[in-house]
């Protein structure tokens, strides 16, 4: 389907409900829709035309335009198209699209929390990202909310938990997760050993990165904080953000810089997949896999440090290109390291399918059917292990991927073993991509000359295929050399919504590896809930409470 055919079908079906259509960049359409038609058009895009839901964003445009805006982002992967459905909102309510597009669940709850636009008819209207004691009607991404304001705690607030099915027992996992060492609270509803359902509770530390990007940081300061979004996929997020701004402003990045971005992205994929393999082995009790894969991974970290000066958080990307070159005298060392990693990884990976005990823990466990994978719009190895052949490098090429030949690994096992095999194939394919990029990288500058200030009111969006799946950034340019709106969606955000389906009917012992098979990335925690088992009372410990307790325990 072409872009014009898509727009013609929308106009034919919805008439006056579809307003202005813009295509500032080929294949990326911004469609103005009436507020009351959002749910019907979204349903049509996903369930009739086959679009994949990506994320939603709420924006406070009142200072400039006098209204809020809600945007729903959709991708037609095989057609290489993006559709952004936008509507203006003065009365802060829009019809929820979650009843027909289940993948929109979290994003709609989030823009209600942070902007205050209510998705009416949402099936689960609980808070998502705000703390339980956050005061009602205070929305941190509104423009009149200072970035450094700390609102008073609402001491009367109580956590909102999903009610367990009748006859089940609640088993809490977390919030201090025993294996991944990050905050994750899952309430398992079990009947004996069998899991009936669960309630995921995350967002223990909403760090306010988008707020900083919307208020006080300039365009070229944001890449450095974008790297802090994820401890593994730092280059992914800085690259994704920069490319969204470059698209909005029409900045052409030098081809050599595009090749360097691709090389660094694939190095990040190599060390991330090896890190994941080690953690997966540790979760199921095979610490030999952990020790071997992390030993193999370490030279990649040394290589990253040699190229960028840092093992992680490379500080490479700026708007218009990259800050450091990869000179030819370093190429052979990179190739030597890759050769060693490849040979040693082959021996490790070859042992996985033949290990009977290992495959018993992986095959047929944590099943996510292709239908459910599409329903929840999961991404990355989680999708490709369920026979959904999506990959941003092919579907929406960026950096130098349109100039590089590679294969997308897809398996139809729909289980943990399939997700494992996807990552192992990608490990070797990434090595191939790096070799090809080094061989074909042309000479030339690594940074575009940007002489003029970026105008306000422009929009850009970008997907980058992180090791965990598609990362997505949307930028609306603003005044004073700063974005007006910066929306980030990490791959784990999409994948975790499928967790109840993945672990349903599994045993309790399979929950850690089922969750781990998505390679989840949670944030750090700064608040804790403590329940008194005698009285049933719940207290939420703030950062100040924890600080006072720590000092008191040390006799200060």
Buried (B, 14 or more C-beta within 10 A) or exposed (E): EEBEEBBEBBBEBBEEBBEEBEBEBEBBBBBBBBBEBBBBBBBBBBEEBEBBBBBBBBBBBBEBEEBBBBBBBBBBBEBBBBBBBBBBBEEBBBBBBBBBBBBBBBBBBBBBBBBBBBBEBBEBBEBBBBBBBBEEEBBBBBBEBEBEEEEEBBEEBEBEEBEBEEEBEBBEBBBBBEBBEBBBBBBBBBEEEEBBBBBBBBBBBBEBBBBBBBBEBEBBBBBBBBBEBBBBBBBBBBBBBBBBBBBBBEBEBBBBBBBBBBBBBBBBBBBBBBBBBBBBBBBBEBEEBBEBBBEBBEBBBEBBEBBBEBBBBBBBBBBBBBBBBBEEEBBEEBBEBBEEBBEBBEEBBEEBBEEEEBBEBBBEBBBBEBEBBBBBBBBBBBBBBBBBEBBBBBBBBBBBBEBBEBEBBBBEBBBBBBBBBBBBBBBBBBBBBBBBBBEEBEEEBBBBEBEEEBEBEBBBBBBBBBBBBBBBBBBBBBBEEBBBBBBBBBBBBBBBBBBBBBBBEBBBEBBBBBBBBBBBBBBEBBBBBEEEEEEEEBEBBBEEBEEEEEEEEEEE
